[in-house]
Amino acid sequence: MDFGELASLDYEQLQFLRDDRRGVFAVVAIHDTRLGPAFGGIRRYAYRNPREAVADALRLAEAMTWKCAAAGIPGGGGKTVICDFPTTDRAAAYDLIGRHVEEMGGRYYTGPDVGTEPRDLELVARRTRYVARPGDDGPGNLAEPTAAGVFAGIHAVAHRLGFDDLGGVRVVVQGLGEVGRRLVASLCDAGAQVTIADVRKKAVEEMVASLGVDAVDPGGVLGVAADIYAPCALGGVVHDLSLENLRVRAIAGSANNVLAAPEHGEALFERGILYAPDFVINSGALVHGALFHLEGKAPAVERIEEIGDRVGALLDEATRRGIPPEQLALEQARARVAAATEGPCFPRQADRPEGSDA
């Protein structure tokens, strides 16, 4: 990605955080803050090179803007990614990010993402107020509202498939992280027939033993015949090759950027596979964390359950208009951002930390 490409992107801010002595290279991207401060977690991943990390940060930050708009949150999109090199000092990386977020003075709130654990967030919280603290003084474990929102969305999808409830609905869940495990438990409690897959053999064995679910090899998960496929790991799982193997009626999960490219949403639509756009169905953590920061208290559980209503309304409107749900969701989100009357959300002077030039 050269300077010309970067200059053409519709982003407010792109910054590199480096500490060469400690092997730290991180990227902070702010996409759009016309609706309010940016929200977006910290992803730590073994990127092949810095270019790949920049592309991921930009893509994820933009998705957070649309997620905020779709959820009715007065905020925009941001993201931090850490290049997890063999030489990276993990503690130093999170400490550096915490200092930088504090210097931004409330323009950007961060939290968990792939590769970032509660112990990492504690390090960030030592340096900044603008982070989702995992303890009693923060919004808590954000995996819970994420899983609850996805569960509500799956219920709405199942209803559009002709089911009265989740009893007997065949769901294949890919990824048994904190969100995936919670989702599987909720689905089993609701009577769904669940099949699981994960690259971590121990995690699979534990869920099979505790819940009696079926399991398949991760390499064959896309070929499992089911009503609903719930991707709950990394994104980009719907692409040219996987489309040929899909044997499901709908896709609804917690992973970000499920579609490798926009045209894959159109392909799903043409094949009659219902798709709940990821940035709509997986917004539970955002809703819970953002409202905690903006209102000073955890939101009522109904605010998370409303995700199911939004998913259902979106699918109904997309069906009525005869367009892919992803296309409709983006149209609606972009319209809300474009209608914002205020400019970018730079921190007010009163919000700047003492002694900072942020």
LOTIVEX-990109 format. One record per residue: x, y, z of N, C-alpha, C in turn. Coordinates in pm, whole numbers, padded with zeros to 5 digits, always signed. Each point is the difference from the previous one (the first is absolute). Last residue first. Layout:
<rs>
XYZXYZXYZ...
</rs>
This chain:
<rs>
-00218+01595+02318-00092-00074-00085-00108+00091-00054+00393+00075+00302-00017+00077-00122-00100-00066-00091+00070-00005+00570+00003-00070-00130-00017+00095-00114-00019+00084+00493+00135-00009-00052+00011-00067-00135-00428-00117+00263+00087+00110+00040+00142-00023-00055-00422-00204-00260+00074-00027+00123+00099+00112+00028-00460+00089-00266+00137-00038-00024+00073-00029+00133-00462+00160-00065+00017-00145+00006+00146-00043-00014-00155+00458-00029-00023-00046+00137+00023-00150+00015+00023+00210-00427+00115+00036+00082-00015-00054+00141-00245-00275-00380-00009+00138+00049+00119+00028+00091+00018-00370-00401-00029+00025+00141-00006+00147+00034-00147-00192-00480+00126+00026+00067-00029+00036+00145-00292-00207-00397-00008+00016+00146+00139+00016+00061-00205+00142-00512+00069-00103+00076+00007+00034+00149-00385+00267-00220+00122-00049-00061+00063-00109+00087-00544+00112-00030+00125+00048+00058+00120-00064-00069-00459-00106-00108+00018+00143-00024+00132+00052+00052-00196-00495-00204+00054+00065+00119+00032+00146-00031-00154-00339-00317-00097+00098+00050+00050+00073+00124+00244-00356-00210-00002+00115-00090-00093+00110+00050+00015-00414+00230+00125+00073+00018+00000+00127-00085-00364-00288-00046+00000+00058+00134+00126+00081+00024-00039-00242-00402-00094+00112+00000-00001+00068+00136+00249-00394-00054+00065+00113-00067-00090+00122-00001-00177-00403+00170+00106+00051+00087+00066+00123-00061-00328-00230-00255-00060+00066+00116+00106+00063+00089+00144-00254-00370-00071+00119-00045-00056+00078+00118+00195-00418+00085+00100+00103-00028-00065+00129-00048-00278-00374+00070+00056+00045+00128+00103+00110-00021-00186-00209-00383-00097+00086+00068+00058+00055+00130+00257-00313-00237-00011+00124-00077-00095+00097+00069+00040-00432+00178+00123+00076+00023-00005+00135-00072-00353-00316-00068-00005+00068+00130+00123+00085+00029-00167-00095-00510+00072-00069+00106-00006+00078+00132-00409+00060-00339+00143+00030-00002+00069-00076+00113-00496+00067-00114+00069-00089-00092+00147+00030-00015-00373+00194+00282+00062+00078-00108+00074-00086-00101-00212-00200+00378-00104+00080-00067+00057+00075-00119+00295-00240+00277-00084-00092-00078-00104+00079-00079+00264+00237+00300+00082-00043-00113-00080-00095-00090-00199+00141+00400+00005+00110-00095+00082-00038-00124-00024-00313+00356-00133+00019-00060+00003+00109-00107+00389-00076+00255-00024-00111-00093-00135+00015-00069+00108+00313+00335+00088+00015-00114-00026-00109-00105-00224-00022+00413-00053+00110-00081+00083+00019-00126+00153-00318+00317-00124-00042-00063-00057+00106-00092+00383+00105+00256+00031-00101-00101-00126-00041-00075-00054+00286+00366+00063+00070-00114+00034-00097-00112-00173-00176+00402-00104+00076-00070+00059+00071-00123+00298-00224+00287-00083-00095-00074-00110+00070-00079+00262+00254+00289+00079-00039-00117-00079-00099-00086-00145+00154+00431-00050+00075-00116+00077-00034-00128+00126-00160+00436-00101-00083-00066-00059+00069-00123+00302+00235+00277+00069-00106-00073-00100-00085-00077-00165+00335+00277+00076+00068-00105+00078-00102-00084-00244-00134+00389-00085+00018-00117+00074+00068-00115+00189-00058+00436+00014-00118-00087-00084+00013-00126+00185+00444+00238-00096-00106+00032+00014-00113-00100+00434+00300+00091-00134+00013-00057-00090-00115+00042+00414+00218+00290-00027-00108-00094-00142+00013-00053+00262+00444+00147-00056-00119+00063-00027-00105-00106+00163+00452-00091+00052-00023+00133-00059-00120+00073-00049+00206-00465-00106+00024+00099+00044-00027+00143+00295-00054-00385-00073+00123-00030-00102+00036+00107+00268-00407+00024+00087+00118+00000-00080+00129-00014-00236-00404-00024+00060+00010+00133+00087+00125+00008-00183-00112-00413-00099+00063+00087+00051+00011+00144+00274-00222-00315-00015+00142-00035-00099+00070+00092+00066-00473+00049+00117+00079+00038-00016+00148-00027-00352-00301-00129+00022-00005+00145+00114+00093+00041-00090-00049-00461-00114+00062+00067+00024+00008+00150+00323-00230-00255+00000+00143-00026-00112+00070+00075+00017-00467+00016+00109+00059+00077+00005+00151-00019-00320-00241-00259-00029-00001+00144+00108+00064+00085-00060-00083-00505+00023+00131+00062-00022+00003+00151-00038-00333-00400+00103-00019+00104+00030+00128+00079-00332-00034-00365-00029-00106+00096+00104-00010+00112+00048+00327-00355-00129+00019+00065-00019-00103+00112+00380-00003-00286+00008+00121+00083-00134+00037+00063+00042-00386-00296+00077-00015+00124-00004+00124+00087-00403-00155-00331+00127+00073-00008+00074+00002+00133-00323-00381-00175-00014+00107+00099+00131+00076+00003-00237-00326-00392+00121+00047+00068-00033+00115+00093-00221-00449-00315-00027+00119+00080+00126+00040+00076-00058-00265-00476+00053-00020+00136-00018+00131+00077-00100-00098-00480-00109-00014+00096+00046-00029+00141+00254+00101-00418-00019-00142+00032-00111-00023+00101+00123+00439-00133-00042-00070-00121-00024-00149+00026+00174+00265+00349-00136+00040-00029-00055-00074-00123+00452-00054+00115-00086-00066+00098-00146+00029-00030+00314+00228-00257-00004-00141-00036-00087-00080+00096+00085+00454+00091-00091-00012-00114-00014-00146-00042+00311+00098+00328-00134+00020+00054-00105-00012-00110+00447-00008-00121-00038-00129+00059-00134+00010+00071+00220+00379-00198-00070-00084-00097-00040-00135+00055+00264+00320+00257-00143+00030-00010-00075-00090-00097+00431-00203+00241-00021+00115-00088-00150+00024-00013+00158-00320+00306+00132+00039-00047-00008+00123-00089-00343-00123+00406+00013-00004-00145+00139+00045-00041-00106+00011+00457-00021-00137-00044+00020-00014-00151+00088+00364+00371+00036-00008-00142-00007-00144-00053-00009-00024+00508-00002+00124-00077+00038-00027-00145-00245-00353+00363+00123+00043-00066-00020+00132-00072-00344-00268+00238+00062+00113+00068+00126+00051-00069-00452-00242-00243+00099-00029+00104+00065+00126+00053-00345-00244-00393-00019+00098+00107+00097-00033+00113-00218-00175-00515+00127+00026+00068-00023+00110+00102-00319-00401-00295+00024+00136+00051+00137+00006+00066-00163-00394-00214-00107+00088-00045+00023+00145+00042+00374-00414-00124-00083+00057+00106-00106+00090-00060+00417-00242-00169-00123-00081-00004-00092+00045+00113+00491+00148-00297-00102+00030+00100-00126-00083-00022+00411+00018-00284-00018-00109+00097-00114+00022+00098+00146+00315-00345-00033-00124-00070-00032-00114+00097+00151+00425+00155-00138+00008-00049-00043-00129-00068+00450+00070+00146-00092-00048+00103-00144+00005-00045+00345+00169-00290+00008-00144+00018-00101-00052+00101+00027+00473-00088-00033-00073-00122-00001-00152+00021-00080+00254+00445+00077+00045-00117-00034-00090-00118-00084+00089+00559-00084-00018-00119+00073+00061-00119+00200+00024+00423-00025-00142-00021-00091-00027-00119+00202+00416+00239+00040-00039-00134-00030-00144-00035+00094+00165+00521-00090+00025-00111+00051-00053-00133+00084-00205+00521+00043+00108-00089-00092+00009-00120-00243-00238+00364+00145+00016+00009+00040+00119-00088-00444-00215+00043+00033+00075+00122+00151+00011+00021-00444-00145-00363+00145+00020+00010+00032+00089+00119-00430-00311-00141+00037+00111+00088+00152+00010+00009-00434-00222-00314+00144-00004+00021+00037+00125+00080-00485-00293-00082+00072+00126+00022+00147-00028+00025-00294-00354-00128-00089+00113-00027+00077+00132+00007+00253-00455-00150-00062+00059+00118-00099+00108-00043+00420-00373-00169-00139+00035-00031-00068+00049+00128+00538+00022-00129-00100-00061+00087-00140+00047-00040+00443+00137-00180-00080-00097-00074-00107-00067+00082+00324+00319+00165-00082+00069-00099-00084-00095-00083+00317-00154+00333-00116+00064+00061-00091+00066-00104+00437-00265-00019-00123-00041-00067-00123+00071+00047+00454+00064+00173+00012+00009-00145-00127-00035-00075+00045-00039+00482-00010+00138-00047+00005+00014-00151-00200-00443+00230+00133+00055-00025-00013+00142-00054-00395-00171+00309+00058-00033-00131+00138+00060-00009-00419-00147+00393+00118+00076-00041+00047-00049-00136-00468+00012+00369+00081-00067-00100+00119+00089-00036-00239+00010+00497-00015+00047-00138+00085-00086-00093-00069-00002+00506-00047-00107-00087-00021+00042-00144+00169+00238+00418-00131+00032-00059-00053-00108-00094+00426-00027+00250-00090+00071+00092-00140+00019-00056+00358-00220-00252-00022-00071+00126-00104+00067+00088+00132+00207-00404-00068-00126-00031-00034-00075+00128+00260+00385+00037-00140+00033-00029-00079-00124-00036+00466-00046+00082-00068+00045+00122-00148+00030-00025+00282-00114-00365-00026-00116+00086-00075+00040+00126+00147+00341-00294-00108-00080-00060-00037-00115+00092+00367+00261+00119-00122+00078+00015-00120-00075-00055+00429-00188-00060-00043-00008+00139-00130+00076+00022+00217+00016-00427-00063-00129+00027-00055-00009+00142+00074+00420-00334+00051-00044+00130-00076-00126+00043-00114+00234-00396+00134-00055-00021+00060-00051+00130-00534-00001-00106+00104+00092+00046+00134-00066-00022-00588-00071-00040+00132-00020-00061+00095+00105+00053-00545-00247+00075+00105+00097+00026+00129-00036-00075-00584-00067+00023+00125-00062-00042+00109+00105+00014-00544-00074+00195+00122+00077-00024+00116-00090-00041-00562+00065+00054+00092-00110-00028+00131+00062-00047-00383+00232+00340+00055-00011-00134+00091-00122-00011-00250+00185+00398-00043-00119-00071+00053-00016-00140+00084+00336+00365-00122+00029-00075-00046-00119-00084+00404-00014+00254-00108+00023+00096-00133+00023-00071+00387-00031-00265-00036-00131+00057-00114+00013+00099+00177+00395-00177-00071-00074-00103-00045-00137+00051+00272+00266+00278-00135+00057-00011-00083-00075-00104+00455-00122+00052-00077-00034+00120-00143+00051-00009+00300+00120-00344-00032-00143-00006-00085-00040+00120+00170+00437-00005-00106-00018-00098-00043-00146-00008+00367+00112+00270-00125+00048+00058-00117-00021-00095+00430-00103-00159-00039-00092+00107-00133+00040+00063+00193+00289-00328-00048-00126-00056-00047-00098+00106+00206+00409+00132-00133+00021-00057-00058-00132-00049+00440-00003+00167-00093+00035+00108-00142+00019-00052+00264-00300-00319+00055+00100+00090-00103+00034+00106+00002-00333-00391-00041-00018+00139+00079+00092+00093-00145-00111-00556+00075+00087+00090-00053-00008+00141-00319-00121-00386+00144-00007-00026+00073+00099+00089-00503-00276-00028+00075+00113+00056+00148-00022-00022-00515-00168-00193+00141-00037+00007+00079+00125+00041-00541-00189+00038+00094+00111-00004+00142-00054+00009-00560-00142-00067+00137-00050-00013+00095+00118-00020-00500-00059+00255+00073+00074-00104+00145-00049-00002-00340-00143+00326+00022-00080-00120+00073+00070-00112-00207+00311+00352-00007-00144+00021+00016-00075-00131-00031+00488+00075+00127-00062-00039+00002-00150+00023-00457+00277-00123+00105+00022+00099+00125-00073-00046-00359+00029-00296-00065+00077+00107+00100+00035+00110+00115-00078-00539-00003-00064+00132-00070+00090+00101+00113+00096-00478-00123-00075+00021-00010-00071+00133+00336+00316-00188+00013-00129-00068-00121-00088+00021+00046+00421+00214-00014+00025-00144+00018-00126-00083+00067-00025+00466-00142+00033-00023-00023+00026-00149+00441-00064+00142-00075-00126+00001-00148+00023-00026+00276+00377+00053+00027-00067-00127-00080-00130-00009-00013+00237+00404-00074+00073-00104+00019-00066-00136+00246-00173+00359-00143-00027+00022-00084+00068-00107+00454+00093+00009-00024-00134-00054-00147-00038+00018+00143+00404+00194-00003+00009-00145-00028-00134-00066+00060+00021+00466-00127+00064-00036-00013+00011-00151+00405-00164+00160-00107-00096+00029-00136+00058-00038+00372+00280-00022+00001-00096-00110-00110-00103+00019+00061+00309+00346-00052+00066-00119-00005-00094-00120+00194-00152+00402-00145+00018+00019-00063+00065-00123+00471-00051+00017-00067-00129-00019-00151+00013+00012+00252+00384+00091+00017-00039-00141-00074-00129-00028+00018+00161+00445-00099+00067-00084+00015-00032-00148+00321-00208+00286-00138-00036+00038-00104+00075-00083+00471+00087-00030-00039-00119-00076-00145-00037+00030+00248+00356+00219-00084+00036-00114-00036-00118-00088+00118+00084+00540+00042-00083-00113-00093+00024-00118+00028+00408+00338-00001-00144+00018+00047-00074-00125-00028+00492+00097-00122-00062-00053-00005-00151+00015+00289+00282+00358-00018+00012-00145-00127-00069-00044+00190-00001+00447-00017+00142-00032-00015+00024-00149+00074-00438+00197-00128+00052+00049-00024+00145-00037+00348-00258-00319-00038-00015+00141-00133+00062+00035+00246+00010-00436-00067-00127+00026-00050-00016+00143+00054+00456-00325+00067-00073+00108-00076-00129+00030+00039+00326-00430-00099-00086+00065+00072-00085+00105+00168+00497-00154+00012-00140-00034-00106-00079+00077+00189+00485+00033-00087-00027-00115+00015-00144-00050+00253+00232+00353-00139-00015+00045-00089-00054-00111+00555-00083+00061-00107+00081-00056-00136-00031+00062+00434-00204+00125+00044+00119-00070-00113+00091-00049-00047-00429+00222+00092+00071+00087+00041+00134-00059-00268-00313-00241-00077+00080+00096+00089+00073+00100+00181-00309-00319-00047+00121-00068-00068+00094+00100+00129-00417+00160+00119+00081-00028-00039+00130-00069-00335-00314+00075+00043+00057+00129+00122+00088-00020-00158-00252-00360-00080+00121+00021+00034+00065+00133+00199-00412-00101+00053+00104-00089-00074+00131+00021-00151-00383+00225+00127+00045+00059+00066+00109-00085-00403-00212-00159-00020+00091+00113+00129+00052+00062+00054-00143-00505-00064-00063+00114-00020+00101+00113+00090-00041-00570+00013+00086+00117-00085-00056+00115+00013-00198-00444+00136+00003+00051+00022+00085+00123-00420+00109-00295+00075-00124-00016+00143+00017+00050-00292+00349+00221-00017-00055-00134+00082-00128-00005-00171+00428+00385+00052-00130-00045-00025-00028-00147+00026+00514+00144-00041-00114+00082+00054-00129-00060-00044+00608-00033+00042-00131-00047-00040-00110+00096-00104+00549-00181-00015-00096+00110+00037-00139-00053+00082+00551-00154+00003-00143-00035-00007-00084+00127-00005+00471+00016-00044-00011-00140-00012-00145-00042+00166+00176+00428-00141-00035-00008-00055-00005-00140+00473+00115+00110-00092+00079+00081-00148-00031-00012+00464-00145-00179-00107+00037-00094-00118+00065+00072+00374-00182+00236+00037+00126-00064-00107+00047-00100-00045-00422+00207-00022+00108+00097+00032+00135-00062+00096-00381-00252-00146+00019+00009-00032+00113+00098+00452-00133-00037-00046+00071-00120-00150+00028+00006+00200-00256+00343+00047+00138+00006-00051+00081-00119-00092-00463+00009-00072+00070+00105+00039+00147+00009+00238-00284-00292-00134+00030-00051-00081+00077+00104+00422-00156+00129+00014+00107-00099-00137+00041-00055+00018-00371+00289+00031+00122+00074+00009+00119-00096-00050-00427-00181-00126+00048+00057+00021+00127+00084+00383-00204-00191-00093+00038-00106-00128+00058+00058+00328-00184+00288+00039+00132-00050-00095+00048-00108-00057-00436+00171-00036+00100+00100+00033+00141-00048+00131-00365-00277-00145+00014+00010-00042+00110+00097+00432-00062-00309-00021+00005+00144-00148+00033+00022+00237-00231-00449-00085+00102+00060-00009-00017+00152+00231-00274-00356+00080+00086+00089-00085+00103+00076-00181-00308-00328+00064-00082+00104+00076+00084+00102-00410+00241-00240+00126-00061-00045+00057-00088+00112-00469+00243-00113+00052-00090+00103+00122-00075-00054-00268+00481-00093+00072-00105-00072+00068-00089+00104-00451+00298+00077+00139-00020+00039+00058-00111-00086-00439+00377-00031+00053-00134-00021+00147-00001+00039-00492+00307+00062+00143-00011+00023+00041-00143-00029-00442+00359-00130+00058-00131+00025+00148+00013+00025-00529+00280-00078+00144+00002+00017+00050-00142+00020-00488+00317-00130+00084-00118-00004+00147+00025+00017-00463+00267+00207+00054-00038-00129+00098-00116+00014-00469+00228+00278+00144-00016-00007+00042-00043-00138-00452+00012+00278+00060+00128-00041+00152-00006+00001-00369-00408-00095+00096+00049+00099+00059+00133-00049-00322-00327-00215-00051+00124+00059+00088+00056+00108+00065-00393-00300-00051-00025+00135-00058+00124+00065+00201+00011-00435-00107-00099-00007-00065-00023+00136+00377+00287-00032-00116+00059-00067-00117-00097-00002+00412-00156+00171-00058+00102+00087-00128+00058-00061+00242-00297-00264-00060-00071+00112-00065+00099+00097+00251+00161-00364-00132-00047-00043-00070-00075+00112+00435+00147+00088-00084+00116-00028-00141-00044-00038+00330-00328+00058-00051+00050+00127-00086+00124-00018+00225-00192-00372-00112-00085+00042-00060+00049+00131+00390+00210-00158-00117+00037-00080-00122-00081+00042+00408-00113+00198-00046+00130+00048-00124+00045-00077+00222-00395-00136-00074-00019+00124-00054+00131+00055+00274+00008-00389-00123-00075-00028-00086-00012+00126+00430+00194+00040-00090+00086-00077-00135-00069-00022+00341-00250+00207-00045+00108+00087-00101+00090-00071+00211-00340-00250-00097-00055+00094-00055+00109+00091+00342+00114-00302-00122-00032-00073-00108-00053+00094+00430+00077+00178-00067+00126-00035-00133-00027-00069+00275-00370+00090-00056+00055+00123-00076+00129-00027+00242-00200-00350-00119-00079+00029-00069+00053+00126+00411+00191-00115-00100+00036-00100-00132-00073+00027+00392-00101+00261-00074+00120+00040-00108+00041-00099+00122-00519+00016+00081+00120-00018-00084+00121+00042-00152-00447+00072+00121-00034-00077+00092+00120-00018-00328-00071+00432-00005+00046-00139+00131-00034-00070-00236-00156+00449+00129-00022-00066-00010+00036-00148-00289+00225+00422-00001-00109-00097+00136-00009-00068-00360+00278+00362+00142-00042-00004+00007-00126-00085-00363+00442+00089+00024-00134-00053+00150-00026-00003-00374+00342+00257+00141-00021-00032+00017-00144-00046-00472+00326-00028+00091-00072+00087+00143-00011-00053-00408+00390-00052+00062-00112-00068+00108-00064+00085-00326+00484-00082+00006-00119+00084+00062-00113-00081-00043+00588-00009+00024-00130-00063+00005-00110+00105-00296+00468+00046+00135-00055+00014+00011-00139-00063-00388+00283-00212+00051-00002+00137+00136-00064+00005-00251+00098-00404-00111-00030+00092+00045+00003+00146+00313+00074-00354-00103+00103-00012-00118-00025+00094+00449-00230-00093-00053+00034+00132-00106+00109-00008+00311-00407-00295-00096+00111-00010-00058+00026+00139+00409-00285-00086-00070+00013-00128-00087+00123-00006+00473-00168+00250-00128+00063+00033-00072+00027-00132+00439-00328+00192-00077+00059-00110-00131+00056+00054+00525-00195+00155-00128+00054+00048-00069+00069-00116+00421-00389+00092-00067+00093-00090-00132+00042+00065+00525-00222+00150-00147-00003+00006-00055+00108-00091+00475-00276+00179-00052+00074-00114-00151-00015+00002+00471-00130+00322-00141+00039-00006-00028+00078-00128+00419-00201+00230-00065-00074-00107-00147+00034-00020+00344+00198+00300-00086-00106+00057-00080-00075-00106+00297+00357-00114+00078-00074+00100-00078-00117+00059-00201+00310-00307+00086-00099-00064+00080-00082+00101-00463+00259-00009+00107-00005+00100+00093-00110-00048-00462+00300-00204+00118-00085-00009+00088+00013+00124-00505+00117-00276+00062+00004+00132+00116-00099-00001-00318+00287-00386+00085-00113+00033+00061+00022+00138-00475+00190-00272+00124+00023+00075+00073-00130+00025-00435+00282-00267+00074-00126-00003+00135+00026+00064-00528+00252-00093+00128-00007+00068+00061-00139-00014-00420+00152-00207+00041+00122+00069+00144-00007+00049-00237-00240-00450+00029-00022+00142+00048+00132+00061-00123-00202-00481-00086+00091+00076+00014-00027+00149+00362-00063-00434-00089-00067+00095-00079+00101+00082+00353+00096-00325-00133-00014-00058-00100-00063+00095+00466+00057+00103-00062+00133-00010-00143-00009-00053+00272-00392+00020-00037+00045+00134-00076+00133-00006+00178-00172-00401-00111-00082+00047-00048+00047+00136+00379+00206-00175-00117+00035-00077-00123-00077+00044+00425-00101+00184-00059+00121+00056-00125+00041-00075+00102-00519-00021+00085+00117-00009-00073+00124+00052-00013-00562+00067-00085+00119+00000+00089+00124+00000
</rs>
